[in-house]
Amino acid sequence: MLTGIGSIQHDAGTVTTNYFVVDEKTTSNQIEAQFKLMVERKDIFLLLINSQIANCIRESLEKVKQANEQNSTFLPVIVELPSANALSK
């Protein structure tokens, strides 16, 4: 399998990435806004999200999954990965 991750595009002074780094200062609103942007992009087919972050935006995440199922689009594929914190408990 050939994959790419971490794309950064510079266009007319605007920087666009296909990733979003979340830290302790990132709010749920910021995460949700970025999630919605990524879901709408036509060049993103796979979203990886850890369970801790997914829980912050669970309602939006489930809405997208349900819409994808109803429309039989299933894109982007959303993969929820266990958080390191969850594994250590």
Secondary structure, DSSP 8 states (H G I E B T S, - for coil): -------EEEETTEEEES-----TT--HHHHHHHHHHHHH-TT--EEEEEHHHHHHTHHHHHHHHHHHHHHT---SEEEEE--HHHHT-
